[in-house]
Amino acid sequence: IWIIRDHPDEAWSRRFAELLSYRERVGDCLVPQKYAENPQLGAWVCTQRHQHRLLMEGRPSSLTDEQIGKLEGVGFSWCPRDDTDSSWNKRLEQLRRFREDNGHTSVPVRYHANPKLGRWVKIQREQYALLKQQKPSSLSRERFDALQMMGFQWEDPDEDDRDSVWFARFRELQYFRMEFGHCNVPPHYGRNPKLSAWVEAQRKQYRMKSTGRVSRLTQDQIGEMESLGFAWTVKDDGVTPECVPSSGKGGPAGPHHGRHGMHHMHPGQGGP
């Protein structure tokens, strides 16, 4: 039986092409050593680093100058540990800013404003799924905790789910308006921190929309918010967040009904 093997250069080129595909999908060349989707690629990447170390030590190596040039040309790291942490933390900070702007961490996979962040979020969910199946995963305990503290959503929501989250927070704002007579949720509202973050996110999205930047806030949502007398800047209605009492004594809801089943209250219809 004759076994036909690839020429070493052809095998190297094939793995390099797989690395390029990985980089296109993930945004970097930091292939895990135990990469379940393509174990051969994970092993090959480790081999390139080993061969490079041999070369740096003046020992025989199969790695050529041309191959080194190709790898470095696509941002390949010879010492990945520091780069991996740096890259991961960079995306985490981008996710934190996304949450500040949007009030949630559900970055779309095809996020045009930052495609790499969208892919990174998808990968974190994939690595979490591997972890639950007790399979090798790059999601360490420290990374899991960092994402968990941010309220990371481990299941991938579809667009309808994101709309459901918006309207769930909107209903909470309606209840807040009924209780306190205004919509100025304090920045650190202990009874509902998610509502605080969401309200701030709506204001940021509104500012972005007003200045012609891309915003997820729709005209329908703007209308819903304004039907409650929502102030896009806190000073608009002269009410400061500090006026939220420890127990609500707002007046009864006004006569206007919104599309979502709650009484809408106009400015000035709340309690004292």
For each residue, the residues with C-beta under 8 A, 3 or more apart:
1:
2:
3:
4:
5:
6: 10 11 14
7: 10 11
8: 11 12 62
9: 12 13
10: 6 7 13 14
11: 6 7 8 14 15
12: 8 9 15 16 67
13: 9 10 16 17
14: 6 10 11 17 18
15: 11 12 18 19 40 41 44
16: 12 13 19 20 67 70 71
17: 13 14 20 21
18: 14 15 21 22 38 40 41 44
19: 15 16 22 23 29 31 41 44 45 74 76
20: 16 17 23 24 74
21: 17 18 24 25
22: 18 19 25 26 29 31 38 41
23: 19 20 26 27 28 29 74 75
24: 20 21
25: 21 22 119
26: 22 23 30 119 120 123
27: 23 115 116 119 120
28: 23 75 83 87
29: 19 22 23 45 71 74 75 76 77
30: 26 77 80 83 84 87
31: 19 22 35 38 41 42 45
32: 35 42 136 138
33: 42 43 45 46
34: 39 42 136
35: 31 32 38 39 41 42
36: 39 130 135 136
37:
38: 18 22 31 35 41 42
39: 34 35 36 42 43
40: 15 18 43 44
41: 15 18 19 22 31 35 38 44 45
42: 31 32 33 34 35 38 39 45 46
43: 33 39 40 46 47
44: 15 18 19 40 41 47 48
45: 19 29 31 33 41 42 48 49
46: 33 42 43 49 50
47: 43 44 50 51
48: 44 45 51 52 63 67 71 76
49: 45 46 52 53 78 79 80
50: 46 47 53 54
51: 47 48 54 55 61 62 63
52: 48 49 55 56 61 63 68 78
53: 49 50 56 57 78
54: 50 51 57 59 60 61 63
55: 51 52 58 59 61 63
56: 52 53
57: 53 54
58: 55
59: 54 55
60: 54
61: 51 52 54 55
62: 8 51
63: 48 51 52 54 55 67 68
64: 67 68
65: 68 69
66: 69 70
67: 12 16 48 63 64 70 71
68: 52 63 64 65 71 72
69: 65 66 72 73
70: 16 66 67 73 74
71: 16 29 48 67 68 74 76
72: 68 69 75 76
73: 69 70
74: 19 20 23 29 70 71
75: 23 28 29 72
76: 19 29 48 71 72
77: 29 30 80 83
78: 49 52 53
79: 49 82 83
80: 30 49 77 83 84
81: 84 85
82: 79 85 86
83: 28 30 77 79 80 86 87
84: 30 80 81 87 88
85: 81 82 88 89
86: 82 83 89 90
87: 28 30 83 84 90 91
88: 84 85 91 92 143
89: 85 86 92 93
90: 86 87 93 94
91: 87 88 94 95 116 117 120
92: 88 89 95 96 146 147
93: 89 90 96 97
94: 90 91 97 98 114 117
95: 91 92 98 99 105 107 117 120 121 147 150 152
96: 92 93 99 100 150
97: 93 94 100 101
98: 94 95 101 102 105 107 114 117
99: 95 96 102 103 104 105 150 151 197 201
100: 96 97 197 200 201 204
101: 97 98 201 204 205 208
102: 98 99 201 205 216
103: 99 169 194 197 198 199 200 201 202
104: 99 151 153 162 165 198 201
105: 95 98 99 121 147 150 151 152 153
106: 153 157 161 162 165
107: 95 98 111 114 117 118 121
108: 111 118
109: 118 119 121 122 156
110: 115 118
111: 107 108 114 115 117 118
112: 115 214
113: 214
114: 94 98 107 111 117 118
115: 27 110 111 112 118 119
116: 27 91 119 120
117: 91 94 95 98 107 111 114 120 121
118: 107 108 109 110 111 114 115 121 122
119: 25 26 27 109 115 116 122 123
120: 26 27 91 95 116 117 123 124
121: 95 105 107 109 117 118 124 125
122: 109 118 119 125 126 156
123: 26 119 120 126 127
124: 120 121 127 128 139 143 147 152
125: 121 122 128 129 154 155 156
126: 122 123 129 130
127: 123 124 130 131 137 138 139
128: 124 125 131 132 137 139 144 154
129: 125 126 132 133
130: 36 126 127 133 135 136 137 139
131: 127 128 134 135 137 139 144
132: 128 129
133: 129 130
134: 131
135: 36 130 131
136: 32 34 36 130
137: 127 128 130 131
138: 32 127 143
139: 124 127 128 130 131 143 144
140: 143 144
141: 144 145
142: 145 146
143: 88 124 138 139 140 146 147
144: 128 131 139 140 141 147 148
145: 141 142 148 149
146: 92 142 143 149 150
147: 92 95 105 124 143 144 150 152
148: 144 145 151 152
149: 145 146
150: 95 96 99 105 146 147
151: 99 104 105 148 194
152: 95 105 124 147 148
153: 104 105 106 156 157
154: 125 128
155: 125
156: 109 122 125 153
157: 106 153 161 162 165
158: 161 162
159: 162 163
160: 163 164
161: 106 157 158 164 165
162: 104 106 157 158 159 165 166
163: 159 160 166 167
164: 160 161 167 168
165: 104 106 157 161 162 168 169
166: 162 163 169 170 221
167: 163 164 170 171 260
168: 164 165 171 172
169: 103 165 166 172 173 194 195 198
170: 166 167 173 174 221 224 225 260
171: 167 168 174 175 260 262
172: 168 169 175 176 192 195
173: 169 170 176 177 183 185 195 198 199 225 228 230
174: 170 171 177 178 228 258 260 262 263 264
175: 171 172 178 179 262
176: 172 173 179 180 183 185 192 195
177: 173 174 180 181 182 183 228 229 250 265 270
178: 174 175 248 250 252 253 262 263 265
179: 175 176 248 250
180: 176 177 243 244 245 248 250 270 271
181: 177 250 251 265 269 270 271 272
182: 177 229 231 237 239 243 270
183: 173 176 177 199 225 228 229 230 231
184: 231 234 237 239 240 241 243 244
185: 173 176 189 192 195 196 199 241 244
186: 189 196 241 242 244
187: 196 200 241
188: 193 196
189: 185 186 192 193 195 196 244
190: 193
191:
192: 172 176 185 189 195 196
193: 188 189 190 196 197
194: 103 151 169 197 198
195: 169 172 173 176 185 189 192 198 199
196: 185 186 187 188 189 192 193 199 200
197: 99 100 103 193 194 200 201
198: 103 104 169 173 194 195 201 202
199: 103 173 183 185 195 196 202 203
200: 100 103 187 196 197 203 204
201: 99 100 101 102 103 104 197 198 204 205
202: 103 198 199 205 206 217 221 225 230
203: 199 200 206 207 232 233
204: 100 101 200 201 207 208
205: 101 102 201 202 208 209 215 216 217
206: 202 203 209 210 215 217 222 232
207: 203 204 210 211 232
208: 101 204 205 211 213 214 215 217
209: 205 206 212 213 215 217 222
210: 206 207
211: 207 208
212: 209
213: 208 209
214: 112 113 208
215: 205 206 208 209
216: 102 205
217: 202 205 206 208 209 221 222
218: 221 222
219: 222 223
220: 223 224
221: 166 170 202 217 218 224 225
222: 206 209 217 218 219 225 226
223: 219 220 226 227
224: 170 220 221 227 228 258 259 260
225: 170 173 183 202 221 222 228 230
226: 222 223 229 230
227: 223 224 256 258 264
228: 173 174 177 183 224 225 258 264 265
229: 177 182 183 226 237 265 266 267
230: 173 183 202 225 226
231: 182 183 184 234 235 236 237 239
232: 203 206 207 236
233: 203 236
234: 184 231 239 240 241
235: 231 238
236: 231 232 233
237: 182 184 229 231 267
238: 235
239: 182 184 231 234 243
240: 184 234 243
241: 184 185 186 187 234 244
242: 186
243: 180 182 184 239 240
244: 180 184 185 186 189 241
245: 180 248 249
246:
247:
248: 178 179 180 245 271
249: 245 271 272
250: 177 178 179 180 181 270 271
251: 181 269 270 271 272
252: 178
253: 178 262 263 264 265 269
254: 263 264 265 266 269
255: 263
256: 227 263 264 265 266
257: 261 262 263 264
258: 174 224 227 228 261 262 263 264
259: 224
260: 167 170 171 174 224
261: 257 258
262: 171 174 175 178 253 257 258
263: 174 178 253 254 255 256 257 258
264: 174 227 228 253 254 256 257 258
265: 177 178 181 228 229 253 254 256 269 270
266: 229 254 256 269
267: 229 237
268:
269: 181 251 253 254 265 266
270: 177 180 181 182 250 251 265
271: 180 181 248 249 250 251
272: 181 249 251
